[in-house]
Amino acid sequence: MIERYIQFLGIDETVNLLKANEIPLKPTIRVNTLKINSSELNKRLRKKGFELEPIEMIPYGFKVIKGTHNLGSTHEFLQGYYYLQNIASMFSAIILDPKPTDIIIDMCAAPGSKSTHIGQLMENKGTLILIDKNKNRIPALETNLRRMGISNALIFNMDAVNLNKLNIKADKILLDAPCTGEGLIRQDPNRKKSRKMKDIEKLALIQKKLLHAGL
């Protein structure tokens, strides 16, 4: 993977990229407006010792500047008042612009960060079709849907390459296709070395098939 970076970026830019990926980011959360408003959640988390900073252009998104608890174990998290989600992931659903009257398909849905966001923006109306090929990831998807209170979703454990077999005419489709996960190097530094060119080629073929299925 590093050799590929050097080929495209040169040594200096590659070094800068790798250094940047060693800098930890502050965690970010998406407020579940189906259950609570942003100001109320902000107030509750501040009482627990968290300091939140609004995310520009996402009125229900916050960067967690500091905190004394594990964000994944608070009462508010367990009640589905917020979802731990990075900013780039949040923008996927925002750009999709879901409407309450839409039929929307998420072709690679588990574990549900984008799916629950879409359901939230649809106000639990319309129809949300969630597809995932890996049956071992379905329980996490179901758990997150329940926790976040999403009730307009149907789950299909199938390969989204065969999407046409469902015979569903969708208004919008989200495809977060399988990838090398280089964007997660901060969380897993081994990704810098563990991904090979053959992995990229294999995933590119899968992505191409999924794109054709979605179109």
Backbone as CSV, one residue per row, in Angstrom:
resi,resn,N_x,N_y,N_z,CA_x,CA_y,CA_z,C_x,C_y,C_z
1,MET,0.824,-1.200,0.000,0.000,0.000,0.000,0.863,1.258,0.000
2,ILE,1.907,1.260,0.844,2.790,2.423,0.919,3.518,2.632,-0.408
3,GLU,3.923,1.539,-1.051,4.587,1.651,-2.348,3.672,2.328,-3.367
4,ARG,2.382,2.030,-3.296,1.421,2.641,-4.225,1.291,4.135,-3.948
5,TYR,1.285,4.510,-2.668,1.233,5.934,-2.320,2.433,6.672,-2.907
6,ILE,3.614,6.075,-2.758,4.833,6.714,-3.266,4.760,6.881,-4.776
7,GLN,4.209,5.875,-5.453,4.087,5.919,-6.911,3.217,7.093,-7.361
8,PHE,2.131,7.343,-6.635,1.199,8.397,-7.029,1.551,9.764,-6.446
9,LEU,2.090,9.784,-5.235,2.266,11.041,-4.516,3.713,11.488,-4.373
10,GLY,4.638,10.569,-4.517,6.027,10.886,-4.225,6.324,10.636,-2.754
11,ILE,7.604,10.599,-2.415,8.001,10.243,-1.048,7.562,11.290,-0.034
12,ASP,7.801,12.575,-0.330,7.497,13.630,0.643,6.015,13.668,0.993
13,GLU,5.156,13.648,-0.026,3.712,13.701,0.227,3.227,12.439,0.933
14,THR,3.833,11.310,0.611,3.468,10.057,1.281,3.804,10.126,2.764
15,VAL,4.978,10.656,3.081,5.373,10.816,4.486,4.392,11.734,5.205
16,ASN,4.017,12.844,4.555,3.053,13.777,5.159,1.705,13.102,5.393
17,LEU,1.278,12.291,4.413,-0.001,11.583,4.538,0.028,10.610,5.705
18,LEU,1.093,9.842,5.812,1.198,8.854,6.886,1.279,9.528,8.255
19,LYS,1.974,10.655,8.326,2.045,11.395,9.587,0.675,11.936,9.977
20,ALA,-0.049,12.455,8.983,-1.390,12.996,9.251,-2.317,11.909,9.770
21,ASN,-2.146,10.690,9.253,-2.998,9.583,9.677,-2.642,9.045,11.058
22,GLU,-1.551,9.538,11.623,-1.188,9.147,12.985,-1.766,10.098,14.026
23,ILE,-2.356,11.206,13.551,-2.955,12.182,14.466,-4.389,11.753,14.761
24,PRO,-4.720,11.436,16.002,-6.088,10.986,16.319,-7.110,12.104,16.138
25,LEU,-8.279,11.744,15.659,-9.375,12.696,15.500,-10.285,12.649,16.717
26,LYS,-10.916,13.762,17.014,-11.912,13.786,18.078,-13.134,12.985,17.621
27,PRO,-13.737,12.201,18.507,-14.941,11.456,18.121,-16.079,12.402,17.773
28,THR,-16.951,11.966,16.897,-18.112,12.771,16.506,-19.384,11.951,16.672
29,ILE,-20.470,12.633,16.991,-21.751,11.955,17.188,-22.837,12.616,16.348
30,ARG,-23.804,11.801,15.951,-24.996,12.295,15.252,-26.188,12.179,16.184
31,VAL,-26.830,13.282,16.459,-28.008,13.276,17.326,-29.169,12.622,16.585
32,ASN,-29.858,11.718,17.244,-31.028,11.065,16.659,-32.253,11.933,16.923
33,THR,-32.582,12.771,15.954,-33.677,13.728,16.124,-35.054,13.069,16.146
34,LEU,-35.108,11.766,15.902,-36.374,11.050,16.077,-36.720,10.915,17.554
35,LYS,-35.682,10.998,18.412,-35.890,10.759,19.844,-35.596,11.970,20.723
36,ILE,-34.738,12.875,20.264,-34.315,13.987,21.123,-33.783,15.111,20.233
37,ASN,-33.884,16.353,20.701,-33.306,17.446,19.920,-31.862,17.702,20.352
38,SER,-31.141,18.426,19.518,-29.707,18.622,19.741,-29.401,19.349,21.040
39,SER,-30.168,20.386,21.350,-29.884,21.172,22.553,-30.101,20.354,23.823
40,GLU,-31.127,19.500,23.824,-31.402,18.678,25.004,-30.302,17.636,25.202
41,LEU,-29.865,17.003,24.116,-28.784,16.018,24.244,-27.488,16.701,24.678
42,ASN,-27.224,17.855,24.111,-26.038,18.624,24.493,-26.046,18.894,25.995
43,LYS,-27.196,19.300,26.506,-27.345,19.600,27.931,-27.087,18.351,28.778
44,ARG,-27.660,17.216,28.353,-27.502,15.972,29.118,-26.046,15.511,29.160
45,LEU,-25.379,15.578,28.004,-23.999,15.099,27.952,-23.047,16.042,28.684
46,ARG,-23.340,17.317,28.669,-22.508,18.269,29.428,-22.588,17.984,30.926
47,LYS,-23.763,17.579,31.384,-23.915,17.225,32.800,-23.068,16.012,33.163
48,LYS,-22.763,15.181,32.171,-21.940,13.988,32.401,-20.446,14.286,32.227
49,GLY,-20.119,15.545,31.937,-18.715,15.916,31.811,-18.189,16.004,30.392
50,PHE,-19.069,15.855,29.398,-18.634,15.966,28.007,-18.651,17.429,27.563
51,GLU,-17.727,17.760,26.686,-17.731,19.081,26.052,-17.932,18.874,24.560
52,LEU,-18.991,19.463,24.012,-19.344,19.256,22.611,-19.136,20.529,21.804
53,GLU,-18.793,20.335,20.544,-18.623,21.456,19.619,-19.446,21.162,18.371
54,PRO,-20.323,22.084,17.940,-21.157,21.832,16.762,-20.313,21.584,15.512
55,ILE,-20.815,20.722,14.649,-20.167,20.460,13.365,-20.788,21.371,12.317
56,GLU,-19.956,22.092,11.613,-20.446,23.024,10.594,-21.261,22.283,9.533
57,MET,-22.407,22.822,9.194,-23.310,22.317,8.148,-24.093,21.068,8.557
58,ILE,-23.880,20.575,9.784,-24.674,19.445,10.270,-25.281,19.862,11.606
59,PRO,-26.509,20.375,11.607,-27.092,20.941,12.834,-27.284,19.939,13.959
60,TYR,-27.293,18.654,13.633,-27.474,17.619,14.656,-26.191,16.804,14.845
61,GLY,-25.061,17.371,14.439,-23.775,16.699,14.596,-22.873,17.453,15.556
62,PHE,-22.121,16.706,16.371,-21.218,17.329,17.339,-19.869,16.621,17.366
63,LYS,-18.824,17.415,17.544,-17.496,16.886,17.823,-17.341,16.853,19.343
64,VAL,-16.857,15.736,19.867,-16.691,15.591,21.315,-15.272,16.022,21.679
65,ILE,-15.158,17.206,22.274,-13.853,17.781,22.595,-13.223,17.081,23.791
66,LYS,-14.031,16.782,24.794,-13.523,16.032,25.941,-14.685,15.339,26.637
67,GLY,-14.359,14.327,27.432,-15.396,13.594,28.147,-14.803,12.679,29.190
68,THR,-15.613,12.363,30.173,-15.137,11.526,31.281,-15.695,10.112,31.214
69,HIS,-16.573,9.844,30.238,-17.191,8.524,30.114,-16.895,7.944,28.732
70,ASN,-17.126,6.650,28.600,-17.083,5.990,27.304,-18.353,6.360,26.544
71,LEU,-18.219,6.953,25.362,-19.382,7.403,24.595,-20.315,6.262,24.219
72,GLY,-19.787,5.045,24.163,-20.606,3.901,23.789,-21.288,3.210,24.946
73,SER,-21.205,3.794,26.140,-21.818,3.142,27.302,-22.722,4.073,28.112
74,THR,-22.968,5.271,27.625,-23.846,6.184,28.362,-25.301,5.757,28.218
75,HIS,-26.131,6.209,29.138,-27.570,5.947,29.061,-28.131,6.497,27.753
76,GLU,-27.657,7.665,27.359,-28.156,8.311,26.144,-27.811,7.500,24.894
77,PHE,-26.617,6.912,24.874,-26.239,6.066,23.740,-27.123,4.828,23.684
78,LEU,-27.282,4.169,24.822,-28.069,2.932,24.874,-29.530,3.174,24.526
79,GLN,-30.023,4.383,24.793,-31.399,4.738,24.458,-31.554,5.172,22.994
80,GLY,-30.445,5.234,22.279,-30.510,5.599,20.867,-30.638,7.082,20.618
81,TYR,-30.174,7.887,21.564,-30.252,9.336,21.396,-29.154,9.859,20.468
82,TYR,-28.103,9.068,20.277,-27.057,9.487,19.340,-26.334,8.271,18.788
83,TYR,-25.646,8.503,17.681,-24.885,7.454,17.005,-23.451,7.947,16.844
84,LEU,-22.489,7.121,17.189,-21.080,7.449,16.973,-20.774,7.292,15.483
85,GLN,-20.482,8.398,14.821,-20.348,8.364,13.363,-19.401,9.468,12.912
86,ASN,-18.516,9.154,11.973,-17.595,10.197,11.519,-18.287,11.150,10.548
87,ILE,-17.692,12.308,10.378,-18.331,13.380,9.613,-18.550,12.986,8.155
88,ALA,-17.559,12.360,7.534,-17.690,11.966,6.131,-18.872,11.026,5.936
89,SER,-19.054,10.114,6.871,-20.172,9.177,6.812,-21.509,9.907,6.926
90,MET,-21.563,10.916,7.783,-22.804,11.690,7.934,-23.192,12.380,6.631
91,PHE,-22.200,12.907,5.923,-22.500,13.648,4.699,-23.067,12.751,3.598
92,SER,-22.801,11.452,3.649,-23.344,10.538,2.637,-24.861,10.610,2.595
93,ALA,-25.491,10.508,3.759,-26.954,10.556,3.820,-27.473,11.961,3.537
94,ILE,-26.749,12.973,3.988,-27.184,14.354,3.759,-27.218,14.664,2.266
95,ILE,-26.186,14.250,1.542,-26.129,14.486,0.094,-27.202,13.684,-0.631
96,LEU,-27.505,12.487,-0.136,-28.578,11.674,-0.729,-29.919,12.392,-0.641
97,ASP,-30.093,13.205,0.389,-31.289,14.028,0.590,-32.574,13.187,0.629
98,PRO,-32.687,12.269,1.581,-33.882,11.417,1.672,-35.133,12.234,2.006
99,LYS,-36.245,11.839,1.415,-37.534,12.474,1.689,-38.487,11.437,2.302
100,PRO,-39.454,11.887,3.101,-40.390,10.951,3.745,-41.217,10.123,2.764
101,THR,-41.310,10.581,1.521,-42.117,9.852,0.530,-41.279,8.904,-0.328
102,ASP,-39.981,8.865,-0.099,-39.073,8.102,-0.962,-39.093,6.601,-0.688
103,ILE,-38.729,5.857,-1.725,-38.290,4.464,-1.582,-36.781,4.490,-1.790
104,ILE,-36.033,4.109,-0.759,-34.575,4.212,-0.808,-33.942,2.854,-0.527
105,ILE,-32.898,2.545,-1.279,-32.161,1.295,-1.099,-30.737,1.607,-0.643
106,ASP,-30.310,0.932,0.411,-28.909,0.951,0.847,-28.347,-0.419,0.491
107,MET,-27.457,-0.465,-0.491,-27.030,-1.737,-1.067,-26.050,-2.524,-0.196
108,CYS,-25.322,-1.851,0.668,-24.372,-2.519,1.578,-24.565,-1.903,2.954
109,ALA,-25.621,-2.299,3.635,-26.160,-1.514,4.746,-25.492,-1.715,6.102
110,ALA,-25.091,-2.938,6.427,-24.581,-3.212,7.782,-23.256,-2.487,8.020
111,PRO,-23.025,-2.047,9.256,-23.830,-2.228,10.474,-24.948,-1.211,10.678
112,GLY,-25.058,-0.204,9.778,-26.233,0.651,9.847,-26.022,2.118,10.149
113,SER,-24.798,2.605,10.130,-24.589,4.027,10.437,-25.307,4.918,9.432
114,LYS,-25.113,4.654,8.148,-25.770,5.455,7.114,-27.253,5.104,7.011
115,SER,-27.585,3.833,7.202,-28.988,3.397,7.115,-29.850,4.072,8.169
116,THR,-29.362,4.106,9.407,-30.150,4.742,10.472,-30.240,6.243,10.258
117,HIS,-29.222,6.825,9.664,-29.249,8.258,9.345,-30.306,8.537,8.281
118,ILE,-30.346,7.685,7.260,-31.353,7.844,6.206,-32.752,7.719,6.791
119,GLY,-32.962,6.697,7.634,-34.265,6.521,8.274,-34.655,7.729,9.103
120,GLN,-33.685,8.302,9.782,-33.922,9.510,10.581,-34.387,10.661,9.691
121,LEU,-33.694,10.883,8.562,-34.047,11.977,7.662,-35.372,11.725,6.946
122,MET,-35.758,10.456,6.820,-37.059,10.111,6.227,-38.187,10.238,7.249
123,GLU,-37.830,10.513,8.497,-38.794,10.666,9.592,-39.600,9.385,9.816
124,ASN,-38.943,8.235,9.549,-39.583,6.923,9.699,-40.777,6.745,8.768
125,LYS,-40.752,7.437,7.644,-41.806,7.310,6.637,-41.182,6.775,5.357
126,GLY,-42.013,6.557,4.337,-41.490,5.978,3.118,-41.032,4.549,3.362
127,THR,-40.165,4.056,2.479,-39.667,2.682,2.601,-38.156,2.663,2.441
128,LEU,-37.498,2.019,3.380,-36.041,1.919,3.381,-35.660,0.449,3.228
129,ILE,-35.069,0.116,2.094,-34.656,-1.256,1.797,-33.171,-1.404,2.117
130,LEU,-32.853,-2.295,3.051,-31.471,-2.478,3.491,-30.968,-3.855,3.079
131,ILE,-29.879,-3.867,2.333,-29.312,-5.110,1.811,-27.902,-5.302,2.358
132,ASP,-27.601,-6.522,2.768,-26.217,-6.854,3.100,-25.974,-8.330,2.825
133,LYS,-24.855,-8.609,2.196,-24.516,-9.970,1.793,-24.081,-10.840,2.964
134,ASN,-23.424,-10.235,3.943,-22.813,-10.979,5.050,-23.827,-11.211,6.168
135,LYS,-24.255,-12.456,6.344,-25.270,-12.756,7.359,-24.764,-12.482,8.772
136,ASN,-23.445,-12.527,8.960,-22.882,-12.272,10.289,-22.963,-10.800,10.688
137,ARG,-23.216,-9.926,9.713,-23.331,-8.496,9.996,-24.782,-8.055,10.199
138,ILE,-25.724,-8.920,9.859,-27.145,-8.573,9.979,-27.564,-8.300,11.428
139,PRO,-27.128,-9.102,12.419,-27.527,-8.814,13.804,-27.140,-7.412,14.268
140,ALA,-25.952,-6.943,13.885,-25.532,-5.588,14.262,-26.436,-4.548,13.619
141,LEU,-26.824,-4.794,12.376,-27.745,-3.896,11.681,-29.091,-3.851,12.386
142,GLU,-29.613,-5.021,12.739,-30.902,-5.090,13.437,-30.836,-4.385,14.790
143,THR,-29.733,-4.584,15.502,-29.564,-3.951,16.817,-29.555,-2.434,16.698
144,ASN,-28.838,-1.918,15.721,-28.764,-0.469,15.548,-30.095,0.128,15.102
145,LEU,-30.829,-0.595,14.279,-32.160,-0.120,13.875,-33.086,-0.021,15.079
146,ARG,-33.043,-1.047,15.933,-33.885,-1.026,17.135,-33.466,0.099,18.068
147,ARG,-32.166,0.209,18.299,-31.673,1.221,19.241,-32.023,2.632,18.782
148,MET,-31.937,2.867,17.490,-32.206,4.203,16.963,-33.678,4.437,16.641
149,GLY,-34.500,3.398,16.819,-35.937,3.563,16.627,-36.365,3.691,15.177
150,ILE,-35.653,3.024,14.267,-35.998,3.077,12.843,-37.034,1.996,12.538
151,SER,-38.188,2.421,12.050,-39.298,1.475,11.861,-39.765,1.358,10.409
152,ASN,-39.115,2.035,9.480,-39.560,1.984,8.082,-38.630,1.148,7.204
153,ALA,-37.837,0.254,7.837,-36.809,-0.491,7.111,-37.158,-1.963,6.929
154,LEU,-36.777,-2.495,5.771,-36.864,-3.925,5.472,-35.456,-4.419,5.169
155,ILE,-35.061,-5.543,5.771,-33.702,-6.067,5.610,-33.708,-7.288,4.692
156,PHE,-32.758,-7.309,3.751,-32.578,-8.456,2.870,-31.131,-8.935,2.976
157,ASN,-30.953,-10.185,3.410,-29.628,-10.785,3.475,-29.339,-11.430,2.120
158,MET,-28.717,-10.668,1.227,-28.468,-11.129,-0.134,-27.327,-10.312,-0.734
159,ASP,-26.840,-10.779,-1.868,-25.812,-10.046,-2.595,-26.498,-8.960,-3.417
160,ALA,-26.138,-7.707,-3.184,-26.785,-6.595,-3.881,-26.513,-6.605,-5.382
161,VAL,-25.574,-7.437,-5.833,-25.358,-7.609,-7.269,-26.645,-8.105,-7.927
162,ASN,-27.459,-8.831,-7.151,-28.726,-9.380,-7.660,-29.916,-8.485,-7.313
163,LEU,-29.667,-7.197,-7.180,-30.706,-6.246,-6.785,-31.932,-6.304,-7.684
164,ASN,-31.725,-6.530,-8.978,-32.855,-6.530,-9.921,-33.884,-7.609,-9.600
165,LYS,-33.478,-8.664,-8.881,-34.415,-9.739,-8.539,-35.499,-9.272,-7.566
166,LEU,-35.234,-8.188,-6.839,-36.247,-7.657,-5.920,-37.335,-6.894,-6.666
167,ASN,-37.030,-6.493,-7.906,-38.007,-5.781,-8.736,-38.584,-4.560,-8.005
168,ILE,-37.700,-3.773,-7.416,-38.103,-2.570,-6.682,-37.637,-1.341,-7.446
169,LYS,-38.548,-0.421,-7.677,-38.190,0.842,-8.331,-37.900,1.869,-7.242
170,ALA,-36.645,2.188,-7.063,-36.244,3.094,-5.985,-36.136,4.529,-6.471
171,ASP,-36.398,5.449,-5.557,-36.179,6.867,-5.855,-34.701,7.221,-5.736
172,LYS,-34.027,6.593,-4.771,-32.616,6.875,-4.527,-31.928,5.607,-4.031
173,ILE,-30.651,5.493,-4.360,-29.860,4.341,-3.924,-28.547,4.835,-3.323
174,LEU,-28.203,4.281,-2.171,-26.900,4.548,-1.559,-26.034,3.305,-1.701
175,LEU,-24.837,3.489,-2.213,-23.886,2.382,-2.322,-22.575,2.779,-1.659
176,ASP,-22.329,2.203,-0.512,-21.032,2.321,0.161,-20.355,0.974,-0.044
177,ALA,-19.728,0.832,-1.189,-19.219,-0.470,-1.626,-18.017,-0.922,-0.798
178,PRO,-17.799,-2.243,-0.720,-16.618,-2.762,-0.021,-15.346,-2.136,-0.581
179,CYS,-14.424,-1.783,0.309,-13.191,-1.118,-0.119,-12.032,-1.557,0.777
180,THR,-10.862,-1.011,0.519,-9.672,-1.389,1.286,-9.678,-0.793,2.684
181,GLY,-10.530,0.187,2.919,-10.622,0.783,4.248,-9.426,1.629,4.628
182,GLU,-8.792,2.246,3.628,-7.620,3.077,3.923,-7.980,4.295,4.774
183,GLY,-9.237,4.690,4.729,-9.675,5.809,5.548,-9.691,5.487,7.032
184,LEU,-9.493,4.212,7.364,-9.511,3.787,8.769,-8.112,3.514,9.313
185,ILE,-7.101,4.014,8.619,-5.722,3.768,9.056,-5.482,4.302,10.461
186,ARG,-6.152,5.412,10.820,-5.983,5.952,12.172,-6.366,4.923,13.232
187,GLN,-7.472,4.206,12.983,-7.928,3.205,13.950,-7.131,1.912,13.854
188,ASP,-6.655,1.600,12.659,-5.944,0.333,12.448,-4.712,0.578,11.574
189,PRO,-3.587,0.958,12.185,-2.369,1.271,11.424,-1.880,0.127,10.540
190,ASN,-2.272,-1.109,10.848,-1.831,-2.254,10.046,-2.330,-2.182,8.610
191,ARG,-3.383,-1.397,8.385,-3.919,-1.271,7.032,-2.900,-0.657,6.072
192,LYS,-1.911,0.044,6.617,-0.885,0.633,5.755,-0.072,-0.446,5.048
193,LYS,0.026,-1.617,5.674,0.881,-2.670,5.138,0.109,-3.912,4.709
194,SER,-1.087,-4.101,5.271,-1.797,-5.367,5.057,-2.547,-5.423,3.732
195,ARG,-2.783,-4.282,3.091,-3.521,-4.274,1.836,-2.556,-4.368,0.654
196,LYS,-2.841,-5.306,-0.248,-1.992,-5.531,-1.409,-2.728,-5.102,-2.678
197,MET,-1.981,-5.018,-3.776,-2.568,-4.619,-5.048,-3.662,-5.589,-5.480
198,LYS,-3.489,-6.863,-5.183,-4.506,-7.846,-5.564,-5.817,-7.596,-4.814
199,ASP,-5.715,-7.060,-3.580,-6.927,-6.718,-2.828,-7.682,-5.591,-3.524
200,ILE,-6.935,-4.596,-3.993,-7.544,-3.458,-4.683,-8.233,-3.919,-5.963
201,GLU,-7.562,-4.776,-6.721,-8.127,-5.266,-7.984,-9.394,-6.082,-7.744
202,LYS,-9.372,-6.919,-6.713,-10.544,-7.736,-6.388,-11.723,-6.861,-5.975
203,LEU,-11.453,-5.880,-5.129,-12.519,-4.994,-4.654,-13.040,-4.100,-5.769
204,ALA,-12.165,-3.681,-6.670,-12.595,-2.849,-7.796,-13.596,-3.597,-8.673
205,LEU,-13.369,-4.888,-8.851,-14.290,-5.708,-9.642,-15.649,-5.804,-8.952
206,ILE,-15.637,-6.005,-7.625,-16.886,-6.057,-6.857,-17.618,-4.725,-6.950
207,GLN,-16.883,-3.631,-6.816,-17.487,-2.302,-6.892,-18.146,-2.068,-8.249
208,LYS,-17.476,-2.504,-9.301,-18.013,-2.342,-10.656,-19.330,-3.099,-10.816
209,LYS,-19.375,-4.327,-10.304,-20.597,-5.134,-10.394,-21.742,-4.490,-9.615
210,LEU,-21.427,-3.963,-8.435,-22.452,-3.321,-7.611,-22.973,-2.047,-8.271
211,LEU,-22.074,-1.278,-8.881,-22.491,-0.058,-9.576,-23.437,-0.386,-10.726
212,HIS,-23.094,-1.411,-11.496,-23.960,-1.823,-12.606,-25.326,-2.277,-12.083
213,ALA,-25.326,-2.996,-10.964,-26.590,-3.467,-10.383,-27.449,-2.295,-9.927
214,GLY,-26.814,-1.283,-9.351,-27.554,-0.117,-8.882,-28.124,0.717,-10.005
215,LEU,-27.413,0.759,-11.122,-27.870,1.542,-12.271,-28.971,0.837,-13.041
